């Protein structure tokens, strides 16, 4: 019997697609690339997703001040 996906499953799929699109857009931005160059040693070994999350956190912390 086929299982019908719950609306939360569809929402998760949509959220995942949105996150991947945002991650790509952020990672190709000049601000992110400049940030990467400034922190080259600190970012060694981090996946792109981890770098984007760190960039967003630091940017939001800066804006909060």
Secondary structure as UniProt FT lines:
FT   HELIX           7..27
FT   HELIX           30..38
FT   HELIX           40..43
FT   TURN            44..45
FT   HELIX           48..64
//
